């Protein structure tokens, strides 16, 4: 299995999605409210996929 670094854009998108999930736990963000865990999980899954799949 060959791993590759994710593209910078993909990395930032995953960080922003995960960050929104974490921030929403402590602040009220209407879009994320009630789905904090889902946002963090999606950010993490995106990073894993970007590492496993070349060009993502």
Residue pairs with C-beta under 8 A, 6 or more apart in sequence:
1 52
2 54
3 51
3 52
4 51
4 54
5 51
6 14
6 47
6 50
6 51
6 56
7 50
7 55
7 56
10 46
10 47
10 50
10 56
11 47
11 50
13 46
14 43
14 44
14 46
14 47
14 50
15 43
16 43
17 39
17 40
17 42
17 43
17 46
18 39
18 40
18 42
18 43
18 44
19 43
20 29
20 31
20 32
20 39
21 32
21 35
21 36
21 37
21 38
21 39
21 40
21 41
21 42
21 43
22 36
22 40
23 29
23 32
24 32
24 33
24 35
24 36
24 39
25 36
32 39
49 56
50 56
